């Protein structure tokens, strides 16, 4: 083990944590990565300082930190994901007649990386390169709903983490948890007027091979449009998110 570079050991730990559905205790990390206890402990402390690992002291467990998710989002923002998502998004827009976009999580914000605008529809605030508070957007809610609860708690640990745009949306962790529970039970995320008054959105997460959400597909439509069936629209968005998940080699539940 003394011949194994420290960087390799750290990557083993990160890869193991990324494959777990929930944070895990030190002993499990030690055994899975075949590392001595002292080495594992020092590696984890170094990664905690850099933000790649978070220590849940009350539970005596370790999970991925914010920096790890930012690293994953950085990959998701690169050309491979955009290129693989653009054609399915264009097909979705053609089919439903509303604008669609792909967003990735970056800290407590979502970053929009692809937008396909429907003909005759006005421009949206969700243009490429725009960042918005994740808890207010359908895309952000779709991604957050698929993260382990401790990761969501780490992201939203204080009242100032809840940014407000129009006086709507969750403003506490308990309210956000209820919203994310509803999202998981429903199978897709929604928002209505919380980003832009008069517009509503539905969104579904795109997952990687470890079942971690790397992005979300969303469609935005006028909420006064009585001809829009949100449930049917969500089914179309789900089919597109599933198609992109397959294209990136992700896990289909």
C-alpha positions as CSV (number, residue, x, y, z in Angstrom):
1,X,0.0,0.0,0.0
2,X,2.9,2.3,0.6
3,X,3.7,2.2,-3.1
4,X,0.2,3.4,-4.1
5,X,0.1,7.2,-4.7
6,X,-2.0,9.3,-2.4
7,X,-4.0,10.7,-5.3
8,X,-4.9,7.1,-6.3
9,X,-6.1,6.4,-2.8
10,X,-8.1,9.5,-2.7
11,X,-9.7,8.6,-6.1
12,X,-10.6,5.2,-4.7
13,X,-12.4,6.8,-1.8
14,X,-14.3,9.3,-4.0
15,X,-15.3,6.6,-6.5
16,X,-16.6,4.4,-3.6
17,X,-18.6,7.3,-2.0
18,X,-20.0,8.2,-5.4
19,X,-21.4,4.7,-5.8
20,X,-23.2,4.7,-2.4
21,X,-26.9,5.7,-2.0
22,X,-26.2,7.3,1.4
23,X,-23.2,8.4,3.5
24,X,-21.2,5.6,5.0
25,X,-19.1,5.0,8.2
26,X,-15.3,5.0,8.2
27,X,-15.0,1.2,8.6
28,X,-16.9,0.6,5.3
29,X,-14.7,3.0,3.4
30,X,-11.6,1.4,4.9
31,X,-12.7,-2.1,3.8
32,X,-14.0,-1.2,0.4
33,X,-10.9,0.8,-0.6
34,X,-8.5,-1.6,1.2
35,X,-6.9,1.1,3.2
36,X,-5.5,1.2,6.7
37,X,-7.6,3.1,9.2
38,X,-5.1,5.9,9.8
39,X,-4.6,6.4,6.0
40,X,-8.4,6.5,5.5
41,X,-8.9,9.0,8.3
42,X,-6.2,11.3,7.0
43,X,-7.4,11.1,3.4
44,X,-11.0,11.9,4.5
45,X,-9.9,14.9,6.6
46,X,-7.9,16.3,3.6
47,X,-10.9,15.9,1.3
48,X,-13.2,17.5,3.9
49,X,-10.9,20.5,4.0
50,X,-11.1,20.8,0.2
51,X,-14.9,20.3,0.2
52,X,-15.0,16.9,-1.6
53,X,-16.2,15.0,1.4
54,X,-18.6,16.0,4.2
55,X,-18.5,14.5,7.7
56,X,-21.9,14.0,9.3
57,X,-20.7,13.9,12.9
58,X,-24.0,13.0,14.5
59,X,-24.3,9.9,12.3
60,X,-20.5,9.1,12.2
61,X,-20.7,8.9,8.5
62,X,-19.0,10.4,5.4
63,X,-20.6,11.5,2.1
64,X,-19.7,13.4,-1.0
65,X,-19.2,17.2,-0.4
66,X,-20.2,20.1,-2.5
67,X,-16.9,20.2,-4.4
68,X,-17.6,16.7,-5.7
69,X,-20.9,17.7,-7.1
70,X,-19.4,20.8,-8.7
71,X,-16.8,18.5,-10.3
72,X,-19.5,16.3,-11.7
73,X,-21.4,19.4,-12.9
74,X,-18.2,20.6,-14.6
75,X,-18.1,17.4,-16.6
76,X,-21.8,17.7,-17.3
77,X,-21.3,21.2,-18.6
78,X,-18.7,20.1,-21.2
79,X,-19.5,19.4,-24.8
80,X,-20.2,15.6,-24.6
81,X,-23.4,16.1,-22.6
82,X,-24.6,19.1,-24.6
83,X,-24.0,17.3,-27.9
84,X,-25.8,14.2,-26.7
85,X,-28.7,16.1,-25.4
86,X,-29.3,18.6,-28.2
87,X,-31.1,16.3,-30.6
88,X,-33.5,14.7,-28.1
89,X,-34.3,18.2,-26.8
90,X,-35.0,19.5,-30.3
91,X,-37.3,16.5,-30.9
92,X,-39.1,17.2,-27.6
93,X,-39.7,20.8,-28.7
94,X,-41.0,19.8,-32.0
95,X,-43.4,17.3,-30.4
96,X,-44.8,19.5,-27.5
97,X,-44.6,23.0,-29.1
98,X,-43.0,24.5,-26.0
99,X,-39.4,25.6,-25.3
100,X,-37.1,23.1,-23.5
101,X,-33.7,23.3,-21.8
102,X,-31.1,21.2,-20.1
103,X,-29.6,22.4,-16.8
104,X,-26.9,21.1,-14.4
105,X,-26.5,21.7,-10.7
106,X,-23.7,24.1,-9.6
107,X,-23.7,24.5,-5.8
108,X,-27.2,25.8,-4.9
109,X,-27.8,27.1,-8.4
110,X,-28.7,25.5,-11.7
111,X,-26.7,26.4,-14.8
112,X,-28.5,26.2,-18.1
113,X,-26.3,24.6,-20.7
114,X,-28.7,23.9,-23.7
115,X,-31.8,25.7,-24.8
116,X,-34.1,24.8,-27.6
117,X,-36.7,27.5,-28.3
118,X,-40.0,26.6,-29.8
119,X,-41.0,28.7,-32.9
120,X,-43.1,31.7,-32.0
121,X,-42.4,31.4,-28.3
122,X,-40.8,34.4,-26.4
123,X,-37.3,34.2,-25.0
124,X,-37.0,32.8,-21.5
125,X,-34.8,33.8,-18.6
126,X,-33.4,30.2,-18.8
127,X,-31.0,31.1,-21.6
128,X,-27.6,29.3,-21.9
129,X,-25.2,30.4,-19.3
130,X,-27.9,31.7,-16.9
131,X,-27.8,30.6,-13.3
132,X,-30.9,30.5,-11.1
133,X,-31.6,29.3,-7.5
134,X,-32.0,25.5,-7.7
135,X,-34.8,25.3,-5.1
136,X,-37.0,27.6,-7.2
137,X,-36.7,25.9,-10.5
138,X,-38.2,22.7,-11.8
139,X,-34.8,21.6,-13.1
140,X,-33.2,22.2,-9.7
141,X,-35.9,20.4,-7.9
142,X,-35.7,17.4,-10.2
143,X,-32.0,17.1,-9.4
144,X,-32.2,17.8,-5.7
145,X,-35.0,15.2,-5.3
146,X,-32.6,12.5,-6.4
147,X,-29.7,13.5,-4.0
148,X,-29.3,11.9,-0.6
149,X,-31.0,13.9,2.2
150,X,-27.7,14.7,3.9
151,X,-26.4,16.2,0.7
152,X,-29.4,18.4,0.5
153,X,-29.0,19.4,4.1
154,X,-25.3,20.3,3.5
155,X,-26.4,22.5,0.6
156,X,-29.2,24.3,2.5
157,X,-27.8,24.5,6.0
158,X,-28.9,28.1,6.9
159,X,-31.7,30.5,6.1
160,X,-29.6,32.7,3.8
161,X,-29.2,29.7,1.4
162,X,-32.8,30.1,0.3
163,X,-32.8,32.9,-2.3
164,X,-36.2,34.5,-3.2
165,X,-37.2,35.9,-6.5
166,X,-41.0,36.6,-6.4
167,X,-42.0,35.8,-2.8
168,X,-42.8,32.1,-3.6
169,X,-41.0,28.8,-3.1
170,X,-39.5,27.0,-0.1
171,X,-37.7,29.2,2.4
172,X,-36.8,26.5,5.0
173,X,-35.1,23.1,4.8
174,X,-38.3,21.4,6.1
175,X,-40.4,23.1,3.4
176,X,-37.8,22.1,0.7
177,X,-37.8,18.5,2.0
178,X,-41.6,18.3,1.7
179,X,-41.4,19.7,-1.8
180,X,-38.7,17.2,-2.8
181,X,-40.7,14.3,-1.3
182,X,-43.7,15.3,-3.4
183,X,-41.4,15.5,-6.5
184,X,-40.2,11.9,-6.0
185,X,-43.7,10.6,-5.4
186,X,-45.0,12.4,-8.5
187,X,-42.1,11.3,-10.7
188,X,-41.3,14.8,-12.0
189,X,-40.7,18.3,-10.7
190,X,-42.9,21.4,-11.2
191,X,-42.8,25.1,-10.6
192,X,-45.4,27.7,-11.4
193,X,-44.5,31.4,-11.5
194,X,-41.7,31.0,-9.0
195,X,-39.0,31.9,-11.6
196,X,-41.1,34.0,-14.0
197,X,-44.7,35.0,-13.3
198,X,-47.0,33.6,-15.9
199,X,-44.8,30.7,-16.8
200,X,-44.7,27.1,-15.4
201,X,-42.3,24.3,-15.9
202,X,-42.0,20.5,-15.5
203,X,-38.6,18.7,-15.3
204,X,-37.1,15.3,-14.9
205,X,-33.5,14.4,-13.9
206,X,-30.9,12.7,-16.1
207,X,-28.9,10.1,-14.2
208,X,-25.4,8.7,-14.6
209,X,-24.2,5.1,-14.2
210,X,-24.2,5.5,-10.4
211,X,-27.8,6.8,-10.4
212,X,-26.6,10.3,-9.5
213,X,-28.5,13.1,-11.2
214,X,-26.1,15.0,-13.6
215,X,-28.7,17.2,-15.2
216,X,-32.4,17.8,-15.8
217,X,-34.6,18.2,-18.8
218,X,-37.4,20.8,-18.5
219,X,-40.1,22.3,-20.6
220,X,-41.6,25.8,-19.9
221,X,-45.1,26.8,-20.9
222,X,-47.6,29.6,-20.2
223,X,-49.5,28.7,-17.0
224,X,-52.6,30.4,-18.4
225,X,-52.6,28.0,-21.4
226,X,-55.6,25.9,-20.7
227,X,-54.7,23.5,-23.5
228,X,-51.5,22.3,-21.8
229,X,-51.9,19.0,-20.0
230,X,-49.1,19.1,-17.4
231,X,-49.2,15.4,-16.8
232,X,-49.0,14.5,-20.5
233,X,-46.2,17.1,-20.9
234,X,-44.3,15.5,-18.0
235,X,-44.6,12.1,-19.7
236,X,-42.9,13.6,-22.8
237,X,-40.2,15.2,-20.6
238,X,-39.6,11.9,-18.8
239,X,-39.2,10.0,-22.2
240,X,-36.6,12.6,-23.3
241,X,-34.7,12.5,-20.0
242,X,-34.6,8.7,-20.2
243,X,-33.3,8.9,-23.8
244,X,-30.5,11.2,-22.7
245,X,-29.7,9.0,-19.7
246,X,-29.3,6.1,-22.1
247,X,-27.1,8.2,-24.4
248,X,-24.6,9.0,-21.7
249,X,-24.6,5.4,-20.4
250,X,-26.6,6.2,-17.3
251,X,-28.8,4.1,-15.1
252,X,-32.5,3.6,-16.0
253,X,-34.7,2.9,-12.9
